Amino acid sequence: MLKPHYPLTTDRLTLRPFTPGDLDAVHAYESLSEVTRHLYWGPRDRDASRAFLDKRIARVALLDEGDALDLAITLSDSGELIGNCLLIWTSKPNRQGEIGYVLHPDHHGHGYAPEAGRALLRLAFDGLGLHRVIGRLDAANTASARVLEKLGMRHEATFIDSEIVKGAWVSEAVYAILDREWTP
């Protein structure tokens, strides 16, 4: 079980639970086709962003298998919300989890995704005591693959044409890291 003490801070970021007041910032990136190109969902209208924000607001603790932390990524110096990150507890008996992240394109290329990812891995390994954490992504998403590699995760598999997403076959890449490989 993991109930983090919020906010979580890194050198440049503050990770915190979402609030209703985050809708404009969340919708600003969720509505962009370049953001959703490699995701399961397409650009969201404001109502869809609001519905998913309502779900995120409640996801602040990992009490049992299947639970998720869904946190706002904000810049510590300005408080600007630039994206979200996610830690899912996927298996209690096998001590496994999954991480993910989405950033507004204005903030790509600054190292924010790996910085948030390291904070999630710290929670996963040091806070929850997980043994293995994965990252799953569209195999065509090379930028996200580089983020996972920067976190020390290794490419374990690519499942060719494994899912139909938005009407087309998509290959899924899986990256992973074990607790004994993690170096904070």
N, CA, C and O atoms as a DFTB+ gen file, in Angstrom:
736 C
 N C O
     1  1       0.843      -1.175       0.000
     2  2       0.000       0.000       0.000
     3  2       0.889       1.239       0.000
     4  3       1.913       1.276       0.682
     5  1       0.491       2.256      -0.772
     6  2       1.288       3.471      -0.872
     7  2       0.376       4.684      -0.931
     8  3      -0.437       4.828      -1.844
     9  1       0.527       5.554       0.061
    10  2      -0.152       6.853       0.089
    11  2       0.934       7.915       0.197
    12  3       1.329       8.291       1.300
    13  1       1.419       8.399      -0.945
    14  2       2.520       9.377      -0.906
    15  2       2.141      10.653      -0.169
    16  3       0.969      11.014      -0.060
    17  1       3.169      11.319       0.330
    18  2       2.994      12.648       0.920
    19  2       3.210      13.652      -0.212
    20  3       4.305      13.753      -0.766
    21  1       2.164      14.382      -0.543
    22  2       2.214      15.317      -1.654
    23  2       2.536      16.715      -1.162
    24  3       2.238      17.070      -0.022
    25  1       3.144      17.498      -2.026
    26  2       3.578      17.182      -3.383
    27  2       4.903      16.427      -3.380
    28  3       5.657      16.460      -2.407
    29  1       5.169      15.741      -4.505
    30  2       6.463      15.121      -4.732
    31  2       7.291      16.127      -5.517
    32  3       6.788      16.752      -6.450
    33  1       8.544      16.285      -5.151
    34  2       9.368      17.274      -5.842
    35  2      10.627      16.633      -6.409
    36  3      11.175      15.681      -5.853
    37  1      11.063      17.184      -7.528
    38  2      12.337      16.828      -8.141
    39  2      13.110      18.133      -8.282
    40  3      12.702      19.154      -7.729
    41  1      14.200      18.114      -9.001
    42  2      14.986      19.348      -9.155
    43  2      14.174      20.490      -9.762
    44  3      14.299      21.640      -9.341
    45  1      13.329      20.160     -10.767
    46  2      12.608      21.211     -11.486
    47  2      11.099      21.053     -11.481
    48  3      10.377      21.946     -11.924
    49  1      10.615      19.910     -10.976
    50  2       9.189      19.592     -11.102
    51  2       8.526      19.392      -9.750
    52  3       9.169      19.050      -8.757
    53  1       7.232      19.615      -9.747
    54  2       6.376      19.257      -8.618
    55  2       5.294      18.345      -9.173
    56  3       4.577      18.716     -10.101
    57  1       5.178      17.150      -8.602
    58  2       4.138      16.196      -8.981
    59  2       3.103      16.223      -7.873
    60  3       3.416      16.038      -6.697
    61  1       1.865      16.457      -8.275
    62  2       0.804      16.629      -7.273
    63  2      -0.493      16.039      -7.795
    64  3      -0.640      15.817      -8.996
    65  1      -1.438      15.783      -6.890
    66  2      -2.758      15.339      -7.346
    67  2      -3.420      16.419      -8.199
    68  3      -3.172      17.612      -8.025
    69  1      -4.257      15.976      -9.112
    70  2      -5.027      16.902      -9.941
    71  2      -6.126      17.564      -9.127
    72  3      -6.579      17.029      -8.116
    73  1      -6.550      18.745      -9.587
    74  2      -7.671      19.470      -8.991
    75  2      -8.624      19.874     -10.120
    76  3      -8.223      19.877     -11.284
    77  1      -9.871      20.213      -9.800
    78  2     -10.796      20.670     -10.848
    79  2     -10.274      21.879     -11.616
    80  3     -10.594      22.045     -12.793
    81  1      -9.481      22.718     -10.972
    82  2      -8.938      23.897     -11.623
    83  2      -7.896      23.614     -12.699
    84  3      -7.429      24.536     -13.367
    85  1      -7.529      22.351     -12.870
    86  2      -6.531      21.967     -13.870
    87  2      -7.122      21.744     -15.258
    88  3      -6.382      21.449     -16.196
    89  1      -8.425      21.876     -15.407
    90  2      -9.083      21.526     -16.662
    91  2      -8.499      22.256     -17.872
    92  3      -8.216      21.616     -18.885
    93  1      -8.315      23.548     -17.800
    94  2      -7.817      24.285     -18.967
    95  2      -6.448      23.771     -19.409
    96  3      -6.220      23.561     -20.600
    97  1      -5.551      23.569     -18.468
    98  2      -4.198      23.104     -18.800
    99  2      -4.224      21.681     -19.351
   100  3      -3.507      21.374     -20.303
   101  1      -5.046      20.809     -18.760
   102  2      -5.148      19.420     -19.231
   103  2      -5.728      19.397     -20.645
   104  3      -5.205      18.715     -21.526
   105  1      -6.800      20.137     -20.852
   106  2      -7.429      20.157     -22.167
   107  2      -6.490      20.748     -23.220
   108  3      -6.555      20.364     -24.388
   109  1      -5.625      21.670     -22.822
   110  2      -4.699      22.295     -23.768
   111  2      -3.807      21.261     -24.452
   112  3      -3.474      21.429     -25.625
   113  1      -3.410      20.194     -23.747
   114  2      -2.596      19.174     -24.421
   115  2      -3.410      17.967     -24.861
   116  3      -3.071      17.339     -25.864
   117  1      -4.464      17.626     -24.147
   118  2      -5.272      16.462     -24.557
   119  2      -6.041      16.704     -25.861
   120  3      -6.476      15.751     -26.507
   121  1      -6.205      17.936     -26.238
   122  2      -6.941      18.260     -27.464
   123  2      -6.063      18.257     -28.709
   124  3      -6.558      18.458     -29.818
   125  1      -4.772      18.033     -28.536
   126  2      -3.825      18.112     -29.656
   127  2      -3.589      16.745     -30.302
   128  3      -3.269      15.772     -29.618
   129  1      -3.748      16.684     -31.610
   130  2      -3.534      15.415     -32.316
   131  2      -2.084      14.953     -32.215
   132  3      -1.829      13.748     -32.205
   133  1      -1.136      15.870     -32.141
   134  2       0.268      15.451     -32.014
   135  2       0.540      14.787     -30.663
   136  3       1.469      13.988     -30.552
   137  1      -0.245      15.101     -29.645
   138  2      -0.105      14.462     -28.334
   139  2      -0.717      13.068     -28.355
   140  3      -0.155      12.136     -27.780
   141  1      -1.843      12.921     -29.000
   142  2      -2.572      11.648     -28.952
   143  2      -2.200      10.689     -30.085
   144  3      -2.725       9.578     -30.152
   145  1      -1.307      11.108     -30.966
   146  2      -0.933      10.287     -32.125
   147  2      -0.557       8.858     -31.733
   148  3      -0.938       7.919     -32.432
   149  1       0.182       8.668     -30.632
   150  2       0.651       7.343     -30.232
   151  2      -0.123       6.782     -29.037
   152  3       0.309       5.807     -28.423
   153  1      -1.252       7.386     -28.709
   154  2      -2.048       6.938     -27.564
   155  2      -3.290       6.194     -28.049
   156  3      -3.625       6.231     -29.233
   157  1      -3.965       5.521     -27.125
   158  2      -5.165       4.761     -27.476
   159  2      -6.337       5.659     -27.832
   160  3      -7.256       5.227     -28.528
   161  1      -6.321       6.877     -27.375
   162  2      -7.420       7.802     -27.589
   163  2      -6.987       8.946     -28.490
   164  3      -5.804       9.271     -28.596
   165  1      -7.970       9.542     -29.130
   166  2      -7.718      10.683     -29.999
   167  2      -7.873      11.983     -29.235
   168  3      -8.112      11.965     -28.028
   169  1      -7.740      13.117     -29.923
   170  2      -7.907      14.409     -29.270
   171  2      -9.258      14.481     -28.543
   172  3     -10.289      14.061     -29.069
   173  1      -9.221      15.009     -27.356
   174  2     -10.429      15.098     -26.528
   175  2     -11.037      16.491     -26.601
   176  3     -10.336      17.502     -26.648
   177  1     -12.372      16.507     -26.610
   178  2     -13.038      17.796     -26.465
   179  2     -13.046      18.144     -24.966
   180  3     -12.636      17.337     -24.131
   181  1     -13.505      19.322     -24.651
   182  2     -13.451      19.792     -23.253
   183  2     -14.233      18.879     -22.308
   184  3     -13.783      18.623     -21.191
   185  1     -15.385      18.390     -22.735
   186  2     -16.184      17.505     -21.879
   187  2     -15.459      16.199     -21.587
   188  3     -15.502      15.702     -20.461
   189  1     -14.787      15.638     -22.601
   190  2     -14.027      14.399     -22.382
   191  2     -12.841      14.654     -21.457
   192  3     -12.548      13.838     -20.583
   193  1     -12.166      15.773     -21.642
   194  2     -11.058      16.115     -20.738
   195  2     -11.563      16.256     -19.310
   196  3     -10.905      15.808     -18.370
   197  1     -12.729      16.877     -19.141
   198  2     -13.314      17.042     -17.803
   199  2     -13.630      15.677     -17.181
   200  3     -13.357      15.459     -16.001
   201  1     -14.201      14.764     -17.964
   202  2     -14.555      13.437     -17.450
   203  2     -13.304      12.675     -17.006
   204  3     -13.305      12.041     -15.951
   205  1     -12.240      12.736     -17.806
   206  2     -11.013      12.037     -17.423
   207  2     -10.305      12.737     -16.275
   208  3      -9.671      12.076     -15.453
   209  1     -10.397      14.057     -16.200
   210  2      -9.827      14.785     -15.072
   211  2     -10.515      14.366     -13.777
   212  3      -9.854      14.196     -12.753
   213  1     -11.837      14.198     -13.812
   214  2     -12.566      13.759     -12.620
   215  2     -12.047      12.414     -12.125
   216  3     -11.948      12.199     -10.917
   217  1     -11.715      11.510     -13.035
   218  2     -11.148      10.206     -12.647
   219  2      -9.757      10.381     -12.046
   220  3      -9.423       9.755     -11.041
   221  1      -8.958      11.231     -12.665
   222  2      -7.591      11.444     -12.181
   223  2      -7.571      12.035     -10.773
   224  3      -6.717      11.683      -9.960
   225  1      -8.497      12.917     -10.492
   226  2      -8.541      13.576      -9.188
   227  2      -8.610      12.554      -8.061
   228  3      -8.044      12.776      -6.990
   229  1      -9.291      11.443      -8.286
   230  2      -9.468      10.423      -7.254
   231  2      -8.302       9.430      -7.168
   232  3      -8.237       8.640      -6.226
   233  1      -7.397       9.462      -8.126
   234  2      -6.329       8.453      -8.190
   235  2      -5.062       8.981      -7.518
   236  3      -4.128       9.419      -8.190
   237  1      -5.042       8.933      -6.181
   238  2      -3.936       9.521      -5.423
   239  2      -3.221       8.532      -4.501
   240  3      -2.272       8.910      -3.813
   241  1      -3.664       7.272      -4.477
   242  2      -3.036       6.271      -3.608
   243  2      -3.099       4.905      -4.273
   244  3      -3.983       4.623      -5.082
   245  1      -2.145       4.074      -3.914
   246  2      -2.126       2.683      -4.389
   247  2      -2.465       1.805      -3.188
   248  3      -1.601       1.487      -2.371
   249  1      -3.721       1.425      -3.095
   250  2      -4.177       0.638      -1.967
   251  2      -4.197      -0.856      -2.270
   252  3      -4.085      -1.681      -1.363
   253  1      -4.341      -1.202      -3.559
   254  2      -4.396      -2.600      -3.953
   255  2      -4.063      -2.723      -5.441
   256  3      -4.027      -1.733      -6.173
   257  1      -3.828      -3.929      -5.854
   258  2      -3.565      -4.229      -7.253
   259  2      -4.637      -3.605      -8.144
   260  3      -5.828      -3.665      -7.838
   261  1      -4.201      -3.012      -9.235
   262  2      -5.123      -2.367     -10.165
   263  2      -5.275      -0.878      -9.932
   264  3      -5.765      -0.165     -10.808
   265  1      -4.864      -0.392      -8.764
   266  2      -4.951       1.037      -8.478
   267  2      -3.858       1.800      -9.226
   268  3      -2.847       1.225      -9.628
   269  1      -4.081       3.104      -9.404
   270  2      -3.122       3.951     -10.108
   271  2      -2.982       5.294      -9.410
   272  3      -3.933       5.821      -8.833
   273  1      -1.773       5.833      -9.480
   274  2      -1.516       7.230      -9.127
   275  2      -1.478       7.982     -10.448
   276  3      -0.752       7.592     -11.363
   277  1      -2.237       9.034     -10.552
   278  2      -2.257       9.845     -11.764
   279  2      -1.993      11.271     -11.322
   280  3      -2.861      11.912     -10.730
   281  1      -0.799      11.770     -11.604
   282  2      -0.353      13.027     -11.028
   283  2      -0.094      14.098     -12.069
   284  3       0.364      13.812     -13.176
   285  1      -0.391      15.326     -11.703
   286  2      -0.081      16.485     -12.537
   287  2       1.411      16.752     -12.450
   288  3       1.995      16.728     -11.367
   289  1       2.027      17.007     -13.604
   290  2       3.421      17.430     -13.655
   291  2       3.419      18.942     -13.800
   292  3       2.906      19.474     -14.785
   293  1       3.989      19.634     -12.823
   294  2       4.041      21.095     -12.876
   295  2       5.495      21.560     -12.749
   296  3       6.325      20.888     -12.136
   297  1       5.779      22.702     -13.331
   298  2       7.092      23.318     -13.184
   299  2       7.164      23.958     -11.807
   300  3       6.306      24.764     -11.448
   301  1       8.182      23.605     -11.038
   302  2       8.287      24.102      -9.664
   303  2       8.416      25.611      -9.592
   304  3       7.875      26.231      -8.677
   305  1       9.125      26.218     -10.542
   306  2       9.342      27.660     -10.448
   307  2       8.111      28.488     -10.784
   308  3       7.956      29.595     -10.268
   309  1       7.220      27.968     -11.650
   310  2       6.057      28.761     -12.066
   311  2       4.716      28.150     -11.658
   312  3       3.703      28.848     -11.611
   313  1       4.709      26.850     -11.364
   314  2       3.456      26.160     -11.062
   315  2       2.683      25.747     -12.293
   316  3       1.603      25.169     -12.172
   317  1       3.212      26.030     -13.494
   318  2       2.526      25.690     -14.739
   319  2       2.381      24.178     -14.885
   320  3       3.353      23.436     -14.742
   321  1       1.164      23.731     -15.169
   322  2       0.897      22.314     -15.408
   323  2       1.302      21.991     -16.850
   324  3       0.788      22.589     -17.795
   325  1       2.236      21.031     -17.008
   326  2       2.768      20.728     -18.338
   327  2       2.454      19.302     -18.796
   328  3       2.790      18.933     -19.921
   329  1       1.816      18.497     -17.947
   330  2       1.496      17.127     -18.346
   331  2       1.049      16.302     -17.166
   332  3       0.725      16.825     -16.101
   333  1       1.038      14.994     -17.379
   334  2       0.669      14.077     -16.307
   335  2       1.554      12.838     -16.356
   336  3       2.120      12.496     -17.395
   337  1       1.659      12.179     -15.217
   338  2       2.395      10.922     -15.131
   339  2       1.577       9.941     -14.316
   340  3       0.703      10.320     -13.537
   341  1       1.887       8.670     -14.517
   342  2       1.032       7.603     -14.015
   343  2       1.873       6.447     -13.501
   344  3       2.849       6.052     -14.138
   345  1       1.497       5.906     -12.349
   346  2       2.062       4.666     -11.825
   347  2       0.893       3.746     -11.509
   348  3       0.018       4.090     -10.715
   349  1       0.886       2.569     -12.140
   350  2      -0.174       1.585     -11.924
   351  2       0.425       0.381     -11.200
   352  3       1.496      -0.097     -11.572
   353  1      -0.254      -0.103     -10.182
   354  2       0.134      -1.329      -9.469
   355  2      -0.550      -2.472     -10.204
   356  3      -1.736      -2.725      -9.995
   357  1       0.193      -3.164     -11.066
   358  2      -0.410      -4.164     -11.950
   359  2      -0.506      -5.555     -11.345
   360  3      -1.385      -6.326     -11.734
   361  1       0.368      -5.903     -10.406
   362  2       0.309      -7.235      -9.789
   363  2       0.844      -7.175      -8.370
   364  3       2.005      -6.835      -8.145
   365  1      -0.007      -7.505      -7.423
   366  2       0.404      -7.534      -6.024
   367  2       1.292      -8.756      -5.745
   368  3       2.374      -8.597      -5.180
   369  1       0.859      -9.992      -6.131
   370  2       1.707     -11.150      -5.806
   371  2       3.055     -11.141      -6.527
   372  3       4.043     -11.652      -6.000
   373  1       3.100     -10.564      -7.725
   374  2       4.356     -10.526      -8.475
   375  2       5.094      -9.198      -8.338
   376  3       6.135      -8.986      -8.960
   377  1       4.538      -8.303      -7.513
   378  2       5.162      -7.006      -7.216
   379  2       5.572      -6.272      -8.481
   380  3       6.741      -5.940      -8.675
   381  1       4.577      -6.022      -9.349
   382  2       4.848      -5.374     -10.621
   383  2       3.993      -4.132     -10.815
   384  3       2.898      -4.008     -10.265
   385  1       4.528      -3.221     -11.613
   386  2       3.825      -1.989     -11.911
   387  2       4.137      -1.504     -13.313
   388  3       4.906      -2.117     -14.054
   389  1       3.517      -0.385     -13.655
   390  2       3.699       0.224     -14.973
   391  2       3.711       1.734     -14.815
   392  3       2.970       2.290     -14.004
   393  1       4.561       2.394     -15.599
   394  2       4.587       3.857     -15.594
   395  2       4.191       4.388     -16.966
   396  3       4.279       3.693     -17.978
   397  1       3.752       5.641     -16.965
   398  2       3.428       6.335     -18.204
   399  2       3.472       7.832     -17.972
   400  3       3.524       8.290     -16.831
   401  1       3.453       8.595     -19.060
   402  2       3.553      10.046     -18.965
   403  2       3.060      10.656     -20.269
   404  3       3.156      10.044     -21.333
   405  1       2.538      11.853     -20.172
   406  2       2.118      12.650     -21.331
   407  2       2.489      14.095     -21.012
   408  3       2.174      14.609     -19.939
   409  1       3.168      14.743     -21.967
   410  2       3.549      16.142     -21.779
   411  2       3.005      16.998     -22.919
   412  3       2.858      16.535     -24.050
   413  1       2.713      18.243     -22.599
   414  2       2.375      19.212     -23.636
   415  2       3.601      19.351     -24.544
   416  3       4.722      19.436     -24.041
   417  1       3.414      19.378     -25.873
   418  2       4.558      19.451     -26.793
   419  2       5.476      20.664     -26.584
   420  3       6.653      20.611     -26.940
   421  1       4.958      21.737     -26.020
   422  2       5.809      22.898     -25.734
   423  2       6.918      22.556     -24.741
   424  3       7.894      23.295     -24.615
   425  1       6.766      21.434     -24.038
   426  2       7.720      21.062     -22.989
   427  2       8.483      19.786     -23.312
   428  3       9.155      19.229     -22.444
   429  1       8.387      19.321     -24.549
   430  2       9.184      18.184     -24.994
   431  2      10.645      18.610     -25.132
   432  3      10.942      19.773     -25.402
   433  1      11.541      17.659     -24.944
   434  2      12.952      17.915     -25.195
   435  2      13.701      18.652     -24.094
   436  3      14.833      19.089     -24.302
   437  1      13.083      18.794     -22.929
   438  2      13.736      19.482     -21.813
   439  2      14.110      18.533     -20.684
   440  3      14.610      18.970     -19.648
   441  1      13.873      17.237     -20.875
   442  2      14.200      16.263     -19.840
   443  2      13.157      16.123     -18.748
   444  3      13.416      15.483     -17.729
   445  1      11.980      16.711     -18.940
   446  2      10.951      16.641     -17.899
   447  2      10.357      15.235     -17.758
   448  3      10.078      14.794     -16.644
   449  1      10.161      14.526     -18.884
   450  2       9.574      13.178     -18.798
   451  2      10.483      12.222     -18.026
   452  3       9.992      11.515     -17.147
   453  1      11.790      12.168     -18.314
   454  2      12.639      11.294     -17.496
   455  2      12.692      11.729     -16.028
   456  3      12.769      10.889     -15.131
   457  1      12.650      13.022     -15.790
   458  2      12.679      13.513     -14.409
   459  2      11.434      13.052     -13.646
   460  3      11.537      12.597     -12.507
   461  1      10.267      13.168     -14.269
   462  2       9.034      12.668     -13.641
   463  2       9.079      11.152     -13.526
   464  3       8.646      10.592     -12.519
   465  1       9.603      10.481     -14.554
   466  2       9.705       9.021     -14.535
   467  2      10.569       8.513     -13.397
   468  3      10.239       7.504     -12.774
   469  1      11.681       9.202     -13.112
   470  2      12.532       8.802     -11.987
   471  2      11.773       8.901     -10.668
   472  3      11.918       8.045      -9.796
   473  1      10.965       9.947     -10.527
   474  2      10.164      10.088      -9.302
   475  2       9.168       8.932      -9.178
   476  3       8.938       8.422      -8.081
   477  1       8.582       8.525     -10.299
   478  2       7.646       7.392     -10.262
   479  2       8.361       6.091      -9.930
   480  3       7.848       5.281      -9.158
   481  1       9.534       5.884     -10.502
   482  2      10.286       4.663     -10.192
   483  2      10.710       4.640      -8.730
   484  3      10.717       3.577      -8.109
   485  1      11.061       5.788      -8.174
   486  2      11.387       5.861      -6.743
   487  2      10.178       5.431      -5.911
   488  3      10.320       4.669      -4.955
   489  1       8.998       5.916      -6.274
   490  2       7.787       5.497      -5.569
   491  2       7.551       3.998      -5.715
   492  3       7.207       3.311      -4.753
   493  1       7.741       3.507      -6.930
   494  2       7.477       2.094      -7.213
   495  2       8.400       1.179      -6.419
   496  3       7.948       0.224      -5.787
   497  1       9.690       1.475      -6.456
   498  2      10.656       0.582      -5.826
   499  2      10.843       0.863      -4.339
   500  3      10.808      -0.061      -3.526
   501  1      11.040       2.120      -3.978
   502  2      11.299       2.458      -2.582
   503  2      10.022       2.579      -1.757
   504  3      10.002       2.218      -0.580
   505  1       8.960       3.086      -2.373
   506  2       7.714       3.295      -1.639
   507  2       6.814       2.083      -1.592
   508  3       6.278       1.748      -0.535
   509  1       6.637       1.414      -2.736
   510  2       5.703       0.291      -2.818
   511  2       6.410      -1.059      -2.730
   512  3       5.765      -2.078      -2.484
   513  1       7.716      -1.075      -2.928
   514  2       8.465      -2.323      -2.858
   515  2       8.250      -3.223      -4.065
   516  3       8.284      -4.448      -3.948
   517  1       8.028      -2.615      -5.224
   518  2       7.831      -3.430      -6.421
   519  2       9.132      -4.076      -6.853
   520  3      10.219      -3.589      -6.542
   521  1       9.006      -5.181      -7.578
   522  2      10.153      -5.911      -8.104
   523  2      10.445      -5.523      -9.548
   524  3      11.603      -5.490      -9.965
   525  1       9.388      -5.228     -10.315
   526  2       9.534      -4.975     -11.749
   527  2       8.542      -3.900     -12.180
   528  3       7.379      -3.912     -11.778
   529  1       9.024      -2.968     -13.007
   530  2       8.165      -1.910     -13.550
   531  2       8.364      -1.891     -15.056
   532  3       9.489      -1.974     -15.548
   533  1       7.257      -1.781     -15.781
   534  2       7.314      -1.730     -17.235
   535  2       6.810      -0.385     -17.746
   536  3       6.156       0.376     -17.033
   537  1       7.132      -0.129     -18.983
   538  2       6.560       0.966     -19.758
   539  2       6.135       0.376     -21.090
   540  3       6.939      -0.258     -21.772
   541  1       4.878       0.579     -21.468
   542  2       4.360       0.072     -22.752
   543  2       4.092       1.261     -23.651
   544  3       3.613       2.298     -23.193
   545  1       4.406       1.112     -24.955
   546  2       4.202       2.218     -25.864
   547  2       4.043       1.725     -27.287
   548  3       4.429       0.607     -27.629
   549  1       3.467       2.581     -28.101
   550  2       3.415       2.349     -29.536
   551  2       4.865       2.266     -30.003
   552  3       5.650       3.183     -29.761
   553  1       5.220       1.169     -30.671
   554  2       6.608       0.975     -31.093
   555  2       7.107       2.090     -32.004
   556  3       8.316       2.286     -32.128
   557  1       6.202       2.821     -32.642
   558  2       6.596       3.942     -33.499
   559  2       6.958       5.197     -32.701
   560  3       7.469       6.162     -33.268
   561  1       6.704       5.191     -31.413
   562  2       6.951       6.357     -30.569
   563  2       8.397       6.329     -30.062
   564  3       8.656       6.000     -28.904
   565  1       9.315       6.676     -30.938
   566  2      10.737       6.596     -30.600
   567  2      11.144       7.592     -29.509
   568  3      12.065       7.318     -28.740
   569  1      10.476       8.726     -29.437
   570  2      10.802       9.708     -28.394
   571  2      10.498       9.141     -27.015
   572  3      11.290       9.317     -26.090
   573  1       9.376       8.472     -26.864
   574  2       9.028       7.874     -25.583
   575  2       9.961       6.706     -25.259
   576  3      10.301       6.489     -24.095
   577  1      10.370       5.966     -26.266
   578  2      11.331       4.881     -26.047
   579  2      12.637       5.437     -25.479
   580  3      13.227       4.837     -24.581
   581  1      13.091       6.581     -25.998
   582  2      14.318       7.206     -25.483
   583  2      14.159       7.609     -24.020
   584  3      15.108       7.503     -23.244
   585  1      12.970       8.069     -23.636
   586  2      12.730       8.424     -22.235
   587  2      12.911       7.190     -21.355
   588  3      13.593       7.251     -20.332
   589  1      12.308       6.082     -21.746
   590  2      12.413       4.856     -20.949
   591  2      13.861       4.374     -20.875
   592  3      14.303       3.894     -19.831
   593  1      14.585       4.499     -21.958
   594  2      16.001       4.116     -21.948
   595  2      16.801       5.011     -21.006
   596  3      17.700       4.526     -20.318
   597  1      16.492       6.307     -20.962
   598  2      17.168       7.221     -20.038
   599  2      16.904       6.835     -18.583
   600  3      17.707       7.130     -17.698
   601  1      15.779       6.179     -18.348
   602  2      15.436       5.724     -16.998
   603  2      16.125       4.409     -16.643
   604  3      15.957       3.891     -15.538
   605  1      16.896       3.874     -17.581
   606  2      17.580       2.604     -17.331
   607  2      16.753       1.388     -17.671
   608  3      17.125       0.264     -17.334
   609  1      15.631       1.605     -18.338
   610  2      14.766       0.488     -18.704
   611  2      15.280      -0.138     -20.000
   612  3      15.783       0.561     -20.879
   613  1      15.151      -1.441     -20.108
   614  2      15.613      -2.159     -21.294
   615  2      14.429      -2.543     -22.159
   616  3      13.334      -2.797     -21.658
   617  1      14.657      -2.582     -23.461
   618  2      13.635      -3.042     -24.398
   619  2      13.548      -4.552     -24.275
   620  3      14.528      -5.255     -24.521
   621  1      12.383      -5.054     -23.897
   622  2      12.216      -6.497     -23.704
   623  2      11.474      -7.165     -24.843
   624  3      11.720      -8.335     -25.138
   625  1      10.573      -6.448     -25.485
   626  2       9.778      -7.094     -26.537
   627  2       9.113      -6.047     -27.417
   628  3       8.844      -4.921     -26.997
   629  1       8.859      -6.457     -28.643
   630  2       7.985      -5.708     -29.525
   631  2       6.981      -6.699     -30.077
   632  3       7.349      -7.697     -30.695
   633  1       5.727      -6.418     -29.851
   634  2       4.638      -7.247     -30.337
   635  2       4.126      -6.622     -31.631
   636  3       3.472      -5.579     -31.620
   637  1       4.435      -7.278     -32.737
   638  2       4.145      -6.737     -34.057
   639  2       2.646      -6.833     -34.356
   640  3       2.026      -7.883     -34.186
   641  1       2.080      -5.702     -34.808
   642  2       0.652      -5.649     -35.163
   643  2      -0.205      -6.346     -34.108
   644  3      -1.030      -7.199     -34.433
   645  1      -0.007      -5.980     -32.857
   646  2      -0.669      -6.677     -31.746
   647  2      -2.044      -6.122     -31.390
   648  3      -2.826      -6.787     -30.712
   649  1      -2.339      -4.908     -31.843
   650  2      -3.625      -4.296     -31.498
   651  2      -4.108      -3.426     -32.655
   652  3      -3.323      -2.895     -33.440
   653  1      -5.414      -3.304     -32.725
   654  2      -5.989      -2.334     -33.643
   655  2      -6.313      -1.087     -32.817
   656  3      -7.128      -1.128     -31.895
   657  1      -5.666       0.003     -33.164
   658  2      -5.843       1.271     -32.461
   659  2      -6.242       2.318     -33.494
   660  3      -5.538       2.538     -34.479
   661  1      -7.376       2.954     -33.255
   662  2      -7.883       3.979     -34.170
   663  2      -7.989       3.430     -35.595
   664  3      -7.717       4.131     -36.569
   665  1      -8.389       2.166     -35.692
   666  2      -8.651       1.556     -36.990
   667  2      -7.445       1.002     -37.723
   668  3      -7.574       0.556     -38.864
   669  1      -6.272       1.017     -37.096
   670  2      -5.066       0.518     -37.770
   671  2      -4.289      -0.414     -36.838
   672  3      -4.339      -0.273     -35.616
   673  1      -3.572      -1.366     -37.438
   674  2      -2.714      -2.250     -36.656
   675  2      -1.547      -1.446     -36.092
   676  3      -0.933      -0.640     -36.790
   677  1      -1.255      -1.682     -34.809
   678  2      -0.164      -0.995     -34.122
   679  2       0.696      -2.037     -33.417
   680  3       0.181      -3.000     -32.849
   681  1       1.990      -1.839     -33.457
   682  2       2.919      -2.694     -32.725
   683  2       3.196      -2.057     -31.364
   684  3       3.292      -0.836     -31.242
   685  1       3.320      -2.906     -30.346
   686  2       3.561      -2.425     -28.989
   687  2       4.956      -2.825     -28.536
   688  3       5.345      -3.986     -28.659
   689  1       5.710      -1.861     -28.011
   690  2       7.016      -2.123     -27.424
   691  2       6.872      -2.136     -25.909
   692  3       6.090      -1.372     -25.342
   693  1       7.634      -3.013     -25.261
   694  2       7.615      -3.119     -23.805
   695  2       9.043      -2.946     -23.287
   696  3       9.972      -3.625     -23.725
   697  1       9.187      -2.028     -22.353
   698  2      10.453      -1.781     -21.671
   699  2      10.264      -2.153     -20.207
   700  3       9.144      -2.098     -19.699
   701  1      11.340      -2.532     -19.520
   702  2      11.221      -2.908     -18.113
   703  2      12.513      -2.646     -17.361
   704  3      13.593      -2.538     -17.941
   705  1      12.360      -2.550     -16.046
   706  2      13.491      -2.428     -15.128
   707  2      13.138      -3.180     -13.855
   708  3      11.987      -3.167     -13.417
   709  1      14.129      -3.834     -13.264
   710  2      13.942      -4.564     -12.009
   711  2      14.448      -3.727     -10.845
   712  3      15.259      -2.818     -11.022
   713  1      13.957      -4.046      -9.651
   714  2      14.369      -3.296      -8.462
   715  2      15.879      -3.345      -8.281
   716  3      16.467      -2.338      -7.886
   717  1      16.524      -4.459      -8.550
   718  2      17.976      -4.572      -8.353
   719  2      18.761      -3.764      -9.399
   720  3      19.953      -3.516      -9.218
   721  1      18.102      -3.355     -10.486
   722  2      18.750      -2.549     -11.523
   723  2      18.549      -1.044     -11.305
   724  3      19.245      -0.216     -11.894
   725  1      17.595      -0.719     -10.460
   726  2      17.235       0.677     -10.229
   727  2      18.321       1.394      -9.441
   728  3      18.741       0.930      -8.381
   729  1      18.768       2.520      -9.963
   730  2      19.682       3.387      -9.242
   731  2      19.079       4.789      -9.220
   732  3      19.008       5.463     -10.248
   733  1      18.647       5.218      -8.033
   734  2      17.984       6.527      -7.936
   735  2      18.833       7.696      -8.379
   736  3      18.378       8.839      -8.340
